Amino acid sequence: MDSKLFIYLVGIAVASLIWTLSRITPAQEPEVIAGGEIEYQHHCASCHGVDGKGRGYMAKFLTLEPSDLTQLAKRSGDKFSFWHVYRTIDGREQVRGHGKREMPIWGRRFQAEARGGDPASRATVSGRILGLVFYLEHIQE
């Protein structure tokens, strides 16, 4: 097996394990949530607001109102759709009702910051997005 493929598969396995363990334990580790909050405040709060309610300082300049991210589970029948949110952030899912994609595709931006498409860079990007998703799950009302 190619070493790059092996490293990539190990990264996927680790991400899956983290997600599975988070479902078994009563709450995510505070460090993971704190890391996700840092990513959120740095990349998302300007539009979605510091509290996630969609009232960021940039919202007034946008054509479409940013979503209240504290209501994601409520809008999905009280179930937080972890992987749908992940794919929305990384760019694989369209944001419903937007026509063309208005929200930045953070997966691509994080990849550019990592400066590479190698397995280690992809794992870093996945970790950043996972932290964001765990944080968003944490702030659900």
Stockholm file with secondary structure:
# STOCKHOLM 1.0

chainA/1-141         MDSKLFIYLVGIAVASLIWTLSRITPAQEPEVIAGGEIEYQHHCASCHGVDGKGRGYMAKFLTLEPSDLTQLAKRSGDKFSFWHVYRTIDGREQVRGHGKREMPIWGRRFQAEARGGDPASRATVSGRILGLVFYLEHIQE
#=GR chainA/1-141 SS CCHHHHHHHHHHHHHHHHHHHHHHSSSCCHHHHHHHHHHHHHHTHHHHCTTSSSCCTTGGGCSSCCCCGGGHHHHTTSCCCHHHHHHHHHTSSCCTTCSSCCSCCHHHHHHHHHTCCSHHHHHHHHHHHHHHHHHHHHTCC
#=GC SS_cons         CCHHHHHHHHHHHHHHHHHHHHHHSSSCCHHHHHHHHHHHHHHTHHHHCTTSSSCCTTGGGCSSCCCCGGGHHHHTTSCCCHHHHHHHHHTSSCCTTCSSCCSCCHHHHHHHHHTCCSHHHHHHHHHHHHHHHHHHHHTCC
//
